Amino acid sequence: MNDAPLPYGRQWIDDDDIAAVVDCLRGDWLTQGPAVERFEQALCGYTGAPYAVAVASGTAALHLACMAAGVQPGDTGVTSAITFVASANGIAYCGGRPEFADVDPRTGLIDLDSLRDAVRRHRPRVIVPVDMAGQVAALPEIQRIAREVGAHVIEDAAHSLGAVYRHEDMMIRAGGCAHSDFAILSFHPVKNITTAEGGAILTRDPAAATRLRELRTHGIHRDPARLTRPTEGPWYYEQSELGYHYRLSDLQCALGLSQMQKLERFVMRRNDLAARYDRLLAPYADRVQPLAKAPGTYRHAYHLYVVQLQRRPNESLEDLAHRRKQVFIAMRECKIYCQIHYIPVPMQPYYRDRRCATDCGSCGAKQYYAGCLSLPLFPRMNDEDVDRVVAALAELA
Ligand SMILES: *Cc1c(COP(=O)(O)O)cnc(C)c1O
């Protein structure tokens, strides 16, 4: 039997990716050269968003998007209870207070009733919905909810590059900002394409794009119309606000450009593997079920393949969580390295101590967390790897 270690996710780097980076190394620019803008253009072309700003990470993208959305000390921002901590941290970096809306435990996506309730109570400056696992959150409805209180929407599309959702007979790409003010991407190696570390902010707002470009490089600009000492000299620049060093290097953008050419292929392969999981797991539906498809999903990006262990009759959530832990450990002993996405963020001591947990009382997030398990899924997996995971799970779960 094949027992090579199977991680839950991993990059796919080919010789042409390596050649693209080596070419860049032999050239004139290691950072802030022509590859940055070309990569940004490729992201625009693919998603349909008119402006893209490449930054050092998805987390940096969230931070700057929150700044551009105007989050300030005293403001609140609402995000999903089931996400990576960075979705909330972006709000907190700006001095804002994250509040958490609950999720639908069947999909892991933000629950609209809970969101409406949180928005009514907290009147947030931003809403940060998360495209959990690769399905787009209900953005058209979320945008309507946001507009009622003048909040901005930042789509956390770290999982969903390559996803397509349907709205009024239109097919719309994740990250395109058709129903959000900003979208953020991550290019961490487990994500759908990689630049090692990296991220981007997408927007339709040209003024916001200009400000984001300045914020990623210390808040510095050379715009003659805005310089307070325009005749100082050709070297002159000004820092007009407190920005950061959040740039993405030319080397990384060269890798990103090369990876973009494969994105469609990667996403199709992720969908094929997921379909195989769906089919092979169907006979065990009383014990394990994949996350439900959201009604608006036209194409899933399948960053993750998450299953839920099903609760047995009279089984408490605590017992389910314990059983899930046993399965997780037993799978590791077969060298199948599952992962848990995610620990509810309001459970994190940092947020718990700040009492940001108020909107997670019910709680779909706790239910979701107790039974969730992310199975290995990455484009380079073989069909036989899927068979091996399902065989192990059928025995252990
Ligand atoms: C990966 C991820 C991020 C952060 O991306 P980094 O590039 O690691 O900073 C943010 N949100 C979600 C949902 C993610 O999965």
Boltz pocket constraint, residues with backbone or C-beta under 6 A from the ligand:
constraints:
  - pocket:
      binder: B
      contacts: [[A, 56], [A, 57], [A, 58], [A, 59], [A, 60], [A, 83], [A, 84], [A, 86], [A, 87], [A, 130], [A, 156], [A, 158], [A, 159], [A, 185], [A, 186], [A, 187], [A, 188], [A, 197], [A, 198], [A, 199]]
      max_distance: 6.0
